[in-house]
Amino acid sequence: MFRSLPAAARTLVWVRILNQLGAYALSFLAVLAGPDLAAAALALFGVTALVSRWAGAFLLDRCSPRGVLAAGLAATGVALIVLALAHGPAQVLIAIALVGLAFELYEPAAQELLARASSGEQRHTTYAVMGVALSAAGAAGGLLAAVLLPLGVRWLVAADALTCLAAAAVAMAFLPREEGRRGARRARAAERWRPPALLLRLTVAGTAFAVGSLAVMMYLPLALLERGVAAWAPGMTLAGAAVVAPLALWAARRLLSGRAHGVILGVGTVLLGVFALVMALTTSPPLTIAAYLACTAVNSVLLGRWQSVVADAAPESDRPRWFAFQGSSWGLAQPAVPPLAALAAWPVGAVGAGAFLTAGVAFLLVPFVLRRAHELTA
């Protein structure tokens, strides 16, 4: 599948893989900030990261996607160096804010580059391959984290900074240059813009999907340990999921070719909801693991579907704004998951089961939001 992608898309996948190898460092922000600053640091990062995604769309009205991508990666690398050198509460919080403001600048540009490089079913394949590749790179990055963590969290942050700067250099060196359309972007930037109804519906549905995905991802290790598995079992389960995802994507590629994105998203999220409810209701570790791997297989098929819907439905001049607006769903979902999981834990008696219950309900909401799925063409 990777070889069938356009050259620009393959280059971008390698750029993102290189960047993803160090992205694990941000999981340790709370550790770096310390217990007294952890809540404020995570909240500050969440807000500034959401702002940076919109800033990335704003920059795309004035600059080429290649330039915004490289600048965003480079800015993130520099901000991470500042964070690695920061000491004291004020310096750490300022550095975290800088990292957040740079962190998602490149995301709308990356989505736009992929949208321009492909079309139709190949566009979905391109987005899906990107998602699977990033998941695999994240697993490899975890091994790097295991090596560096004994040296201290600041070494993780420094390594992340180096991968960002290296990815920026590769992007500038190997992504194709783009000419023209700058004047059109500036004219478009001056217009007043409001998200259309379809985009609002996609964003609400995407937020529910993000809540479900994050609830499963964030709480699976805890749930397995609550159910009495050995300490190595969660890691092996995640490694197994990294193997299942590309195999499922490959197997479903021809079967689902030509199907409407809305239909696939609707059916897929119903399956995800059922598997998540199975994980919530069972106390059996083998059944929990089997249901999680089934979730992984289904999710791998849906990975690029949301971006494909946006890329196909948005007017070309509006695509960066559509990507930024719909992509904000993950930023909105992240702070919502922990309180929802805690609330759902009350009737089921365990936090992990509560997270799975939250995920099941969230996934099953998606088809209702996308009830007019015939508008979302393949």
KEFILO-310924 format. One line per field, with one value per residue (C-alpha): residue number from 1; y, z, x. Coordinates in nm, 4 decimals. Layout:
N
pos c(NUM / ...)
y c(Y / ...)
z c(Z / ...)
x c(X / ...)
END
This chain:
378
pos c(1 / 2 / 3 / 4 / 5 / 6 / 7 / 8 / 9 / 10 / 11 / 12 / 13 / 14 / 15 / 16 / 17 / 18 / 19 / 20 / 21 / 22 / 23 / 24 / 25 / 26 / 27 / 28 / 29 / 30 / 31 / 32 / 33 / 34 / 35 / 36 / 37 / 38 / 39 / 40 / 41 / 42 / 43 / 44 / 45 / 46 / 47 / 48 / 49 / 50 / 51 / 52 / 53 / 54 / 55 / 56 / 57 / 58 / 59 / 60 / 61 / 62 / 63 / 64 / 65 / 66 / 67 / 68 / 69 / 70 / 71 / 72 / 73 / 74 / 75 / 76 / 77 / 78 / 79 / 80 / 81 / 82 / 83 / 84 / 85 / 86 / 87 / 88 / 89 / 90 / 91 / 92 / 93 / 94 / 95 / 96 / 97 / 98 / 99 / 100 / 101 / 102 / 103 / 104 / 105 / 106 / 107 / 108 / 109 / 110 / 111 / 112 / 113 / 114 / 115 / 116 / 117 / 118 / 119 / 120 / 121 / 122 / 123 / 124 / 125 / 126 / 127 / 128 / 129 / 130 / 131 / 132 / 133 / 134 / 135 / 136 / 137 / 138 / 139 / 140 / 141 / 142 / 143 / 144 / 145 / 146 / 147 / 148 / 149 / 150 / 151 / 152 / 153 / 154 / 155 / 156 / 157 / 158 / 159 / 160 / 161 / 162 / 163 / 164 / 165 / 166 / 167 / 168 / 169 / 170 / 171 / 172 / 173 / 174 / 175 / 176 / 177 / 178 / 179 / 180 / 181 / 182 / 183 / 184 / 185 / 186 / 187 / 188 / 189 / 190 / 191 / 192 / 193 / 194 / 195 / 196 / 197 / 198 / 199 / 200 / 201 / 202 / 203 / 204 / 205 / 206 / 207 / 208 / 209 / 210 / 211 / 212 / 213 / 214 / 215 / 216 / 217 / 218 / 219 / 220 / 221 / 222 / 223 / 224 / 225 / 226 / 227 / 228 / 229 / 230 / 231 / 232 / 233 / 234 / 235 / 236 / 237 / 238 / 239 / 240 / 241 / 242 / 243 / 244 / 245 / 246 / 247 / 248 / 249 / 250 / 251 / 252 / 253 / 254 / 255 / 256 / 257 / 258 / 259 / 260 / 261 / 262 / 263 / 264 / 265 / 266 / 267 / 268 / 269 / 270 / 271 / 272 / 273 / 274 / 275 / 276 / 277 / 278 / 279 / 280 / 281 / 282 / 283 / 284 / 285 / 286 / 287 / 288 / 289 / 290 / 291 / 292 / 293 / 294 / 295 / 296 / 297 / 298 / 299 / 300 / 301 / 302 / 303 / 304 / 305 / 306 / 307 / 308 / 309 / 310 / 311 / 312 / 313 / 314 / 315 / 316 / 317 / 318 / 319 / 320 / 321 / 322 / 323 / 324 / 325 / 326 / 327 / 328 / 329 / 330 / 331 / 332 / 333 / 334 / 335 / 336 / 337 / 338 / 339 / 340 / 341 / 342 / 343 / 344 / 345 / 346 / 347 / 348 / 349 / 350 / 351 / 352 / 353 / 354 / 355 / 356 / 357 / 358 / 359 / 360 / 361 / 362 / 363 / 364 / 365 / 366 / 367 / 368 / 369 / 370 / 371 / 372 / 373 / 374 / 375 / 376 / 377 / 378)
y c(0.0000 / 0.2430 / 0.2120 / 0.2933 / 0.6368 / 0.9510 / 1.0592 / 1.3699 / 1.1608 / 0.9074 / 1.1872 / 1.3371 / 0.9991 / 0.9705 / 1.3252 / 1.2463 / 0.9116 / 1.0863 / 1.3422 / 1.0748 / 0.8835 / 1.1503 / 1.2561 / 1.0365 / 1.3126 / 1.5094 / 1.2206 / 1.3143 / 1.6827 / 1.6218 / 1.4486 / 1.7361 / 1.9980 / 1.8157 / 1.7324 / 2.0918 / 2.2230 / 1.9175 / 2.0177 / 2.3753 / 2.2564 / 2.0064 / 2.2552 / 2.5240 / 2.2848 / 2.1762 / 2.5338 / 2.6491 / 2.3373 / 2.4083 / 2.7669 / 2.6439 / 2.4304 / 2.7362 / 2.9407 / 2.6758 / 2.7209 / 3.1002 / 3.0654 / 2.8447 / 3.1393 / 3.3191 / 3.0570 / 2.7257 / 2.4013 / 2.2970 / 2.6177 / 2.5983 / 2.2315 / 2.2931 / 2.6100 / 2.4352 / 2.1426 / 2.3735 / 2.5954 / 2.2892 / 2.1728 / 2.5106 / 2.5324 / 2.1834 / 2.2879 / 2.5830 / 2.3406 / 2.1048 / 2.3973 / 2.5510 / 2.5539 / 2.6890 / 2.7064 / 3.0266 / 2.9121 / 2.5673 / 2.7054 / 2.9602 / 2.6898 / 2.4569 / 2.7380 / 2.7889 / 2.4177 / 2.4163 / 2.7212 / 2.5473 / 2.1903 / 2.1727 / 2.4467 / 2.1849 / 1.9622 / 2.1466 / 2.1803 / 1.8055 / 1.7239 / 1.9728 / 1.8295 / 1.4809 / 1.6118 / 1.7721 / 1.4658 / 1.2222 / 1.1903 / 0.9408 / 0.6073 / 0.6624 / 0.9690 / 0.7553 / 0.4988 / 0.7770 / 0.9083 / 0.5569 / 0.4607 / 0.7793 / 0.6855 / 0.3301 / 0.4470 / 0.6984 / 0.4289 / 0.2037 / 0.4922 / 0.5664 / 0.2078 / 0.2359 / 0.5682 / 0.3947 / 0.1751 / 0.4857 / 0.6345 / 0.3213 / 0.3706 / 0.7441 / 0.7657 / 0.6407 / 0.9453 / 1.1832 / 1.3370 / 1.6304 / 1.3891 / 1.2713 / 1.6307 / 1.6972 / 1.3870 / 1.5002 / 1.8402 / 1.6770 / 1.4659 / 1.7767 / 1.9708 / 1.6731 / 1.6327 / 2.0046 / 1.9731 / 1.6670 / 1.8479 / 2.1493 / 1.9344 / 1.6747 / 1.7991 / 1.9610 / 2.3374 / 2.4964 / 2.7994 / 3.0275 / 3.0605 / 3.2941 / 3.5869 / 3.3732 / 3.2733 / 3.6350 / 3.7298 / 3.4364 / 3.5266 / 3.8687 / 3.7176 / 3.6479 / 3.2730 / 3.0632 / 2.6830 / 2.5315 / 2.2850 / 1.9789 / 2.0788 / 2.1375 / 1.7922 / 1.6338 / 1.8081 / 1.6991 / 1.3423 / 1.3611 / 1.4794 / 1.1813 / 0.9508 / 1.1125 / 1.0689 / 0.6994 / 0.6463 / 0.8332 / 0.6597 / 0.3177 / 0.4189 / 0.6010 / 0.3445 / 0.0061 / -0.0584 / 0.0432 / -0.1747 / -0.4794 / -0.4349 / -0.3921 / -0.7300 / -0.9029 / -0.9443 / -0.9655 / -0.6386 / -0.7211 / -0.7935 / -0.4341 / -0.3708 / -0.6950 / -0.6093 / -0.2726 / -0.4395 / -0.6871 / -0.3984 / -0.2417 / -0.5642 / -0.6003 / -0.2449 / -0.2610 / -0.6158 / -0.5080 / -0.2035 / -0.4188 / -0.6784 / -0.4182 / -0.2078 / -0.3880 / -0.4946 / -0.1348 / 0.0286 / 0.2622 / 0.2578 / 0.5929 / 0.7321 / 0.8063 / 0.4477 / 0.3085 / 0.5534 / 0.4712 / 0.0935 / 0.1068 / 0.3175 / 0.0867 / -0.2038 / 0.0006 / 0.0795 / -0.2866 / -0.3931 / -0.1132 / -0.2201 / -0.5789 / -0.4506 / -0.2551 / -0.5461 / -0.8280 / -0.8924 / -1.1537 / -1.0374 / -1.2599 / -1.1280 / -0.7705 / -0.8155 / -0.9818 / -0.7020 / -0.4407 / -0.6048 / -0.6116 / -0.2393 / -0.1842 / -0.3699 / -0.1641 / 0.1620 / 0.1062 / 0.1043 / 0.4298 / 0.6082 / 0.8072 / 0.8274 / 1.1533 / 1.3390 / 1.1962 / 1.3240 / 1.6716 / 1.6732 / 1.5601 / 1.7835 / 2.1098 / 2.3700 / 2.3665 / 2.7184 / 2.6345 / 2.3007 / 2.4309 / 2.5857 / 2.2717 / 2.0588 / 2.2909 / 2.3102 / 1.9371 / 1.8480 / 2.0522 / 1.7643 / 1.5825 / 1.8899 / 1.9197 / 1.5488 / 1.5116 / 1.7084 / 1.5593 / 1.1936 / 1.1726 / 1.3255 / 1.1230 / 0.8014 / 0.8844 / 0.9527 / 0.6278 / 0.4322 / 0.4827 / 0.2383 / -0.0196 / -0.0136 / 0.0415 / 0.3293 / 0.1150 / -0.0256 / 0.3275 / 0.4468 / 0.1635 / 0.2427 / 0.6066 / 0.4920 / 0.2638 / 0.5384 / 0.7928 / 0.5595 / 0.4771 / 0.8496 / 0.8961 / 0.7328 / 0.9476 / 1.2640 / 1.1381 / 1.0334 / 1.1817 / 0.9693 / 0.9839 / 1.3369 / 1.2026 / 1.0542 / 0.8371)
z c(0.0000 / 0.0873 / -0.2549 / -0.4279 / -0.2632 / -0.4554 / -0.4023 / -0.2016 / 0.0264 / 0.0868 / 0.1769 / 0.4186 / 0.5832 / 0.6463 / 0.7846 / 1.0292 / 1.1277 / 1.2103 / 1.4180 / 1.5902 / 1.7121 / 1.9769 / 2.0403 / 2.3510 / 2.5526 / 2.5794 / 2.7755 / 3.0520 / 3.0781 / 3.4124 / 3.5409 / 3.4283 / 3.5768 / 3.9092 / 4.1167 / 4.2180 / 3.8596 / 3.6714 / 3.6444 / 3.5407 / 3.2952 / 3.1211 / 3.1020 / 2.9629 / 2.7049 / 2.5955 / 2.5417 / 2.3589 / 2.1383 / 2.0299 / 1.9487 / 1.7492 / 1.5212 / 1.4283 / 1.3873 / 1.1436 / 0.9339 / 0.9469 / 0.8198 / 0.5336 / 0.4033 / 0.3512 / 0.3073 / 0.1314 / 0.3185 / 0.2864 / 0.4541 / 0.7340 / 0.7969 / 0.8220 / 1.0288 / 1.2711 / 1.3225 / 1.3680 / 1.6126 / 1.8138 / 1.8261 / 1.9501 / 2.2097 / 2.3360 / 2.3787 / 2.5862 / 2.7931 / 2.8460 / 2.9817 / 3.1916 / 3.5709 / 3.8226 / 3.7950 / 3.5879 / 3.3318 / 3.2988 / 3.2440 / 2.9897 / 2.8056 / 2.8043 / 2.6622 / 2.3852 / 2.3065 / 2.2909 / 2.0622 / 1.8183 / 1.8661 / 1.6091 / 1.3674 / 1.1119 / 1.1411 / 0.8970 / 0.6557 / 0.6715 / 0.6036 / 0.3157 / 0.1585 / 0.1635 / 0.0190 / -0.2723 / -0.3371 / -0.3923 / -0.4614 / -0.4345 / -0.2654 / -0.2926 / -0.0723 / 0.1991 / 0.1642 / 0.1986 / 0.5211 / 0.6582 / 0.5839 / 0.7598 / 1.0691 / 1.0824 / 1.0215 / 1.3062 / 1.5383 / 1.4528 / 1.4951 / 1.8330 / 1.9408 / 1.8304 / 2.0115 / 2.3293 / 2.3119 / 2.2780 / 2.5788 / 2.7805 / 2.7065 / 2.7823 / 3.0774 / 3.3340 / 3.2367 / 3.3203 / 3.1581 / 3.0208 / 2.8004 / 2.6541 / 2.5778 / 2.4182 / 2.1988 / 2.0922 / 1.9999 / 1.7796 / 1.5946 / 1.5307 / 1.3906 / 1.1791 / 1.0423 / 0.9540 / 0.7645 / 0.5714 / 0.4857 / 0.3458 / 0.1537 / -0.0018 / -0.0137 / -0.3513 / -0.3719 / -0.4514 / -0.6670 / -0.7029 / -0.5194 / -0.2570 / -0.3781 / -0.3709 / -0.0142 / 0.0942 / -0.0678 / 0.1012 / 0.4369 / 0.4246 / 0.3944 / 0.6947 / 0.7411 / 0.9188 / 0.9428 / 0.7270 / 0.8679 / 0.7258 / 0.8907 / 1.2241 / 1.2046 / 1.1152 / 1.4079 / 1.6605 / 1.5289 / 1.5305 / 1.8919 / 1.9963 / 1.8037 / 1.9672 / 2.3146 / 2.2452 / 2.0972 / 2.3759 / 2.6485 / 2.5188 / 2.4498 / 2.7787 / 3.0102 / 2.8540 / 3.0609 / 3.3831 / 3.3044 / 3.2317 / 3.5561 / 3.7448 / 3.6030 / 3.7358 / 3.4370 / 3.4695 / 3.4503 / 3.1015 / 2.9514 / 2.8689 / 2.6754 / 2.4816 / 2.4035 / 2.2608 / 2.0586 / 1.9225 / 1.8226 / 1.6284 / 1.4252 / 1.3763 / 1.2470 / 0.9134 / 0.8462 / 0.8943 / 0.6729 / 0.3978 / 0.4231 / 0.4097 / 0.1306 / -0.1630 / 0.0285 / 0.1098 / -0.2118 / -0.3502 / -0.0376 / 0.0905 / 0.3768 / 0.5820 / 0.5607 / 0.6607 / 0.9512 / 1.0685 / 1.0568 / 1.1910 / 1.4936 / 1.5786 / 1.5837 / 1.7970 / 2.0367 / 2.0705 / 2.1342 / 2.3891 / 2.5761 / 2.5782 / 2.7424 / 2.9930 / 3.0920 / 3.1063 / 3.3770 / 3.1730 / 3.0657 / 2.7512 / 2.6356 / 2.7114 / 2.5033 / 2.2182 / 2.2107 / 2.2153 / 1.9210 / 1.7357 / 1.8098 / 1.6708 / 1.3498 / 1.2939 / 1.3913 / 1.1408 / 0.8651 / 0.9959 / 1.0595 / 0.7360 / 0.6797 / 0.8714 / 0.6844 / 0.3546 / 0.4247 / 0.4973 / 0.1961 / -0.0377 / 0.1009 / 0.1561 / -0.1176 / -0.2071 / -0.0796 / 0.2516 / 0.3206 / 0.5765 / 0.7804 / 0.7567 / 0.8673 / 1.1604 / 1.2677 / 1.2453 / 1.3888 / 1.6978 / 1.8007 / 1.9537 / 2.1512 / 2.2839 / 2.3661 / 2.5591 / 2.8728 / 2.8674 / 2.8908 / 3.2523 / 3.4189 / 3.1974 / 3.2815 / 3.6527 / 3.6337 / 3.4444 / 3.6936 / 3.9660 / 3.8273 / 3.6984 / 3.9980 / 3.8294 / 3.6471 / 3.3533 / 3.2989 / 3.3319 / 3.0554 / 2.8283 / 2.9045 / 2.8128 / 2.4897 / 2.3986 / 2.4419 / 2.2550 / 1.9586 / 1.9323 / 1.9162 / 1.5962 / 1.3531 / 1.4933 / 1.4266 / 1.0776 / 1.0119 / 0.6601 / 0.5612 / 0.1910 / 0.1860 / 0.2712 / -0.0599 / -0.1188)
x c(0.0000 / 0.2763 / 0.4406 / 0.1127 / 0.0948 / 0.1947 / 0.5567 / 0.4616 / 0.2410 / 0.5192 / 0.7582 / 0.5071 / 0.4501 / 0.8252 / 0.8336 / 0.5532 / 0.7074 / 1.0336 / 0.8473 / 0.6360 / 0.9414 / 0.9927 / 0.6337 / 0.6102 / 0.7801 / 0.4562 / 0.3034 / 0.5470 / 0.4516 / 0.2831 / 0.5974 / 0.8187 / 0.5869 / 0.5607 / 0.2513 / 0.1840 / 0.1857 / 0.0595 / -0.3071 / -0.2275 / 0.0385 / -0.1909 / -0.4777 / -0.2463 / -0.1064 / -0.4549 / -0.5740 / -0.2612 / -0.2552 / -0.6117 / -0.5129 / -0.2128 / -0.4318 / -0.6348 / -0.3181 / -0.1962 / -0.5116 / -0.4638 / -0.1073 / -0.2264 / -0.4279 / -0.0968 / 0.1773 / 0.2313 / 0.1527 / 0.5176 / 0.6342 / 0.3754 / 0.4575 / 0.8310 / 0.7877 / 0.5513 / 0.7876 / 1.0862 / 0.8959 / 0.7930 / 1.1548 / 1.2787 / 0.9995 / 1.0858 / 1.4496 / 1.3277 / 1.1179 / 1.4129 / 1.6162 / 1.3354 / 1.3594 / 1.1125 / 0.7330 / 0.7160 / 0.9730 / 0.8154 / 0.4647 / 0.5868 / 0.7800 / 0.4769 / 0.2636 / 0.5210 / 0.5210 / 0.1412 / 0.1305 / 0.3655 / 0.2473 / -0.0356 / 0.0658 / 0.1633 / -0.1454 / -0.3794 / -0.0853 / -0.0162 / -0.3818 / -0.3928 / -0.0774 / -0.2274 / -0.5558 / -0.3709 / -0.1564 / -0.4459 / -0.8167 / -1.1039 / -1.0399 / -0.6639 / -0.7102 / -0.8664 / -0.5885 / -0.3317 / -0.4860 / -0.5294 / -0.1672 / -0.0589 / -0.2597 / -0.1268 / 0.2306 / 0.2048 / 0.0718 / 0.3660 / 0.6107 / 0.4563 / 0.5191 / 0.8831 / 0.9069 / 0.7955 / 1.1044 / 1.3202 / 1.1436 / 1.2185 / 1.5890 / 1.5997 / 1.3619 / 1.6189 / 1.8301 / 1.5458 / 1.2375 / 1.4373 / 1.6316 / 1.3002 / 1.2045 / 1.5436 / 1.5108 / 1.1633 / 1.3084 / 1.5714 / 1.3137 / 1.1018 / 1.3979 / 1.5076 / 1.1537 / 1.1427 / 1.4707 / 1.3460 / 1.0217 / 1.2056 / 1.4514 / 1.2201 / 0.8614 / 0.7824 / 0.7665 / 0.4334 / 0.3793 / 0.0812 / -0.2531 / -0.1041 / -0.3107 / -0.6233 / -0.5446 / -0.5043 / -0.8344 / -1.0020 / -0.8487 / -1.0142 / -1.3632 / -1.5804 / -1.6109 / -1.8702 / -1.8643 / -2.1415 / -2.3958 / -2.2201 / -1.8921 / -2.0672 / -2.2247 / -1.8916 / -1.7238 / -1.9869 / -1.9645 / -1.5852 / -1.5881 / -1.8004 / -1.5668 / -1.2628 / -1.4146 / -1.4663 / -1.1208 / -0.9401 / -1.1389 / -1.0349 / -0.6745 / -0.6153 / -0.7741 / -0.6996 / -0.3802 / -0.5545 / -0.8572 / -0.6429 / -0.4495 / -0.7785 / -0.8807 / -0.5725 / -0.3423 / 0.0359 / 0.2293 / 0.3599 / 0.0155 / -0.0930 / 0.2284 / 0.1931 / -0.1691 / -0.0671 / 0.2082 / -0.0465 / -0.2719 / 0.0167 / 0.0360 / -0.3411 / -0.4003 / -0.2103 / -0.3348 / -0.6973 / -0.6472 / -0.4984 / -0.7774 / -1.0564 / -0.9085 / -1.0746 / -1.3848 / -1.4826 / -1.3618 / -1.6278 / -1.8453 / -1.9713 / -1.7624 / -2.0746 / -2.1965 / -1.8569 / -1.8273 / -2.1796 / -2.1413 / -1.7867 / -1.8750 / -2.1671 / -1.9210 / -1.6801 / -1.9643 / -2.0574 / -1.6965 / -1.6480 / -1.9645 / -1.8368 / -1.5153 / -1.7237 / -1.9466 / -1.6930 / -1.4360 / -1.2504 / -0.9018 / -0.8946 / -1.2335 / -1.1253 / -0.8107 / -1.0015 / -1.2591 / -0.9816 / -0.8045 / -1.1373 / -1.1726 / -0.8244 / -0.9107 / -1.2270 / -1.0594 / -0.7782 / -1.0409 / -1.1902 / -0.8577 / -0.8438 / -1.2170 / -1.2763 / -1.0032 / -1.1280 / -1.4797 / -1.3456 / -1.1145 / -1.3927 / -1.6674 / -1.4785 / -1.4299 / -1.0611 / -0.9997 / -1.1692 / -1.0004 / -0.7450 / -1.0259 / -1.2375 / -0.9416 / -0.8720 / -1.2361 / -1.3100 / -0.9680 / -1.0507 / -1.2757 / -0.9773 / -0.8769 / -1.2330 / -1.2567 / -0.9321 / -1.0277 / -1.3789 / -1.2736 / -1.1426 / -1.4513 / -1.6868 / -1.4977 / -1.5083 / -1.8826 / -1.9494 / -1.7362 / -1.9983 / -2.2603 / -2.0082 / -1.7740 / -1.4333 / -1.2655 / -1.1524 / -1.5010 / -1.6410 / -1.4109 / -1.5239 / -1.8889 / -1.8192 / -1.6560 / -1.9458 / -2.2062 / -1.9900 / -1.9323 / -2.3032 / -2.3879 / -2.1869 / -2.4367 / -2.7176 / -2.5204 / -2.4335 / -2.7921 / -2.7881 / -2.4894 / -2.5769 / -2.4334 / -2.0884 / -1.9873 / -1.6828)
END
